Amino acid sequence: MDKYKLGIIGAGNMSSAITKGVLGSKMLLPEDVIVSDLTYDRLERAKALGVQVSIDNLYLAEHCEYLLFAVKPQSFPDIAASLKGKLGDTTVLSIMAGVNVKTLKESLGASKICRIMPNTPCMIGHGMSALCFDGCSEAARAFALGVFSSMGEVVELDEKKFDAVTSVSGSGPAYVYMFIDGMIKGGMNGGLTFDEAKKLTLATMVGGTKMVETSDRSIEELIDAVCSKGGTTIQAVTHYRNERLSGIIAEGVDRCRARSIEMSDPSGETHVRIYTEVACS
């Protein structure tokens, strides 16, 4: 019988967020969780949460019902080599970017896989996580969805959409931070202090998000509703449209997705992306 419900290999920030999520939601008790890492300070932080800790990944693999990989992708091959064929009936969960289900199955000799793409706001309980499953029981699906629901929103998608997920929600917080930074700097240019501009910007971001979430209007209609002819808002909006702000953001997402595809492709083949425009017709 498995000694622990959940074993987590890796004790970094996301591992800590997951541990806090399952404990805070009462989904698991501290004695149900064990975390492994080779770094003493990280293990001490995990231990402070009340869970068990270890430096032995094989021990986790042999004594956990669910084994979650929360390490950097470049660390996975060496860890997988030491565990291959030794997982038995353990269900594998992975939050490693760019490591697809096929690679997980082949590298570990495992048959039950759940791949997850979370994002950093999971660390404060407001994250977004996409999950896909291969060979998992209904109980395993419910467990994985429960774990990541404890840290925010979840959505179940086909793995073929994960590169797009990475480029939108996985990497997306960085895009949001950049826009926030620009708004704060613009406010300071007008004489606001940093704290004043930050407070106004963050409240506006939250309010705008809620408007998009709850309104029946399209995003373009919501933009136009703030603008009035000859007014102030239209000056900024016209500038953004002339500078193709929306297109620039979408192109950045495209580049992020292309890199995710490269990382997920173990064949090492080169991908060439060609951009054209309508005059080609």
Secondary structure, DSSP 4 states (H G I P E B T S, - for coil): --SEEEEEE--SHHHHHHHHHHHHTTSS-GGGEEEE-S-HHHHHHHHTTT-EEES-HHHHHHHEEEEEE-S-GGGHHHHHHHHTT--TTPEEEE--TT--HHHHHHHHT-S-EEEEE--GGGGGT-EEEEEEEES--HHHHHHHHHHHHTTEEEEE--GGGHHHHIIIIISHHHHHHHHHHHHHHHHHHTT--HHHHHHHHHHHHHHHHHHHHH-SS-HHHHHHHH--TTSSHHHHHHHHHHTTHHHHHHHHHHHHHHHHHHHH-TT----------GGG-
